[in-house]
């Protein structure tokens, strides 16, 4: 057996172990799975008090009836709302790279198309040199976002422009400026603040239920990349099927000259 084939078999063995299901871990965040409540998280209002955050024991990303999720919703959609933060602040190491994992689902549609109204959900990351957080500190660093516009479907972002709804999916699939390799803590910044903002424009001509614009979040986790395994081909600090897909694209390809030297 050639060395190349042997390396491939070794890679597969390693890959099987690396892709086994893993239990949810807290990482740097507290209570990211919202098993029984929203403890550990803080809701800071911005321009108004429109956004609400509550625990919902009837909805869970893993369909676990014994667990739950955090539900964020707008209470007064007849006025514009923005700059809220449902967040946590934790210590980080400058220069180290951090990654987000988490799920969300929701509905940002507030009215029929053409009748007005615009809603969005944003995920932000901010860095500070102190754990003391103010609203001004938090209004920066939008990394993931969904936006629904009733008047202009072309202005919708990372969302179905007709329904405004989405089922459970990875938050990372709605990137809006987030670096693929993760977030590197800047020099001199010892703390990271991570959180959500649910906002929208005014829709004074429409009347609908206070929690019609809503979403659920679950299994939120921040992890630090300690290094890159040898077979980590996509640079995400883990060896997974995504790395196998990259390898498969060029498997059996040989650039030796002469080609007769290619003994695959």
N, C-alpha and C positions, 0 to 999 in steps of 0.2 A: 504493500500500500504506500502511495506517495506521501511525502510530508504534508502536502497541501490538503489531501483528503483527510489525513490524520488530524490536522489542525481544525478542519471543518467539523469533524466528529466531536472533537473536544469542545468546540464552540457550542455545538448543539446541546451537549451534556450540561455545560455551564448555563446555557440559555434556559433550559427546562427549570433549573433551580431558581433562576432569576425571575421567572415569570409566574411562579406559583402565587396564588392569591395571598395578599398580605392584610393583616388586621389594621383597622384604623388606629393611627397613632396621634398623640396630641401635638408632637413637634414643639414649636415655639408658642403656639396659641393655646389658650385655656378653653375647654368646653367647645371645641369646634364641631362636635357631633350633636350638640344640643339634645343630649339624651333625656334630660328631665326639665331643663329650664334654659334661660339665656344668661346665667351667671357668668361673670368674667368679661362680659361685653358691656360697653357704655353707649348710650344714645345721646348725642349732642345735637341739638337743633340749630339750624342756621338762620335763614331769613324769616322763618315762621315756625310754627309747631305742627306742621301738616303731617310729617312722617311718623308712623308708629312702628314699634318693633315688639313682637310678642312671641311666646313659645307656642307651638302648635303640635300637640301630641298625636294628631290624627294623620300627619303627613311626614313621611320619612323617605330619604333618597334610596334606602335599601329595602323599602317596604317592610320595615321592622315595626310591628305594632307596639312593641315595648319601648320604642325610642320616639324621636320626634325631630323637629326642625325649627328654625327661626322664621317667622313670617313678618315681612316688611310690607306696609301698605300706606297709601295716601288716605287721609281722613277728610280733607276739604279740597276737592278738585275744581272748585269754582274760582280759585285764585292761584296765582303762580307760586311755585315752591322750589327751593333749592338749598344746597349747601349743608344738608344734614349729614351726620356721620354716625353709623353704627359700627364701633371700632374697638380695637385693642392696641395697646402700645407695649412693646417688649424690647429687651436688650439684644443688640446684635454686635457682630464683630466687624469693624471697618475692613473693607477689602474682601470679605467673604460673600459668596453668592447664595441667594435664597430663592426658593421656588414655591409656587402656590399650587395646591391641589384643592379641589372643592367642586360641589355640584350646586346647581340652581335650576328652578323652573318658575314660570310666572305668566302674567298677563298684563301688558302695558296698554291695551286698547281701552280707551275711555268713552268712545262714542262711535257712531257710524262714520265711514269715510266722507270727508268733505264738510263735516259739521264743526270742525275745530278741535283743538286739544293736541298736546304733544307731551309725551312722558318718556323718562329715561331712568335707567339704573346704571350706576357707575361704581367701579371698584378702584380704589386709590391706594397708593403707597407713598408715604412721606417719611423723611428722615429728620431727626433732630439730635441735638447734643444734650437734651434734657428729657426726662419722662413727663414733664409738665406740658400738657397739650392745650392749645387754644384754637378757636375756630379759624383764625388766620393761618395757623400752622397747617391745618388740614386741607385748605382749599388749593390743592396742587397734586400733581402726580397721578392723573387718571390713567389707568393701565388697561382696564377692560370695560366694555360698555355695550349696552343695548339701548336703542332708541326707536320709538314708534311715533309716527307723525300721521294724524288723521287726514290732514289736508294734502300732504305730499308723500306718496309712497316711495318716491325716489330718495327721500331724505331719511328713510328708515335705515337702521344700522344693526347688523347681526341679528335680525328678527324677521319673521314672516310679515311682509307688508300688508297682508290682508287680515289675518287674524290677530296679530300682535301677541300671540301666545307661543310658548315653547315648553316641551317636557323636560324632564331631568337631563341635563347635559353638563359637560365640563365647563367651568367658568373660563378656563384658558382658551376655549374655542371662540370666545368673543373678544379677542385682543383688540385694543385700540391704543397702540403705542407700547405695549408690553414687549420687552426683549425676549426672544425665544430662549436664550440661555439662562434666564432668571434675573434677579435683581441684586446688583452688587452694592453693598453698603458703602457710601462715600467715606473718605478720610475725615476724621473728626466727628462723625455722626455715630453715636453709640446706641441710638434707639430707632426702631422702625414702628410706624403706625400704619395699620392695615384696616380698611373698613369699606363700608358701602354707603352710597347716597342715592335715595329714591326721590326724584323730583319731576317737575313738569310745568308747562305753561298754563295760563288760566284758560278755563273753558266755561265762561259764565253763562253761555246759552244752553248748556247741557246740564241735566240733573240725573245723577245715577248714584248707586250705592257707595258709601264711603270707602269700602275696601275693594272696589272693582279693579283698581290699579294696584296690583300686588305681586309678590314673589316670595318664594321660599328658598332658603339657603341651608346647606347641610354638608357634613364631612369636610369642613374647612380646615386646612392644615398648611402650615409654613414649615418647610424643611431647609436645612443648610447643606450645600454640596461640599463634602469633605475631600473630594478627589474624583478623578475620572478613571474607571476601570479600563483595562486594556481593550476590551471588546465594546466599549461604549462609543459607537460610531456616530451617534447623533448628538453627543455632548450634553446629555441630560442627567449625568451622574449615575445612571443605572443601565444595566444590560437587559433589554427587553426585546419583544418581537419587532419593534421598530428598527432595531439594529440588525436583526436577521433580514428584514426586508431590504435594507441598504446593501448588505452583503450579497443577497440573492441577485440583485440587479447586475452585478459584475462577476458572479460565480462562473468559474471555468474560463474566464477571459484571460488571455496570456499575451503579453507584449514583448516576449523574448525574440531576439533576432539572432539566428534564424528561427522560424516557427517550428522547425523540427526539434528544437530544444525544449519545446513545451510538452512535457510528459505528464499530462493531467490524468 
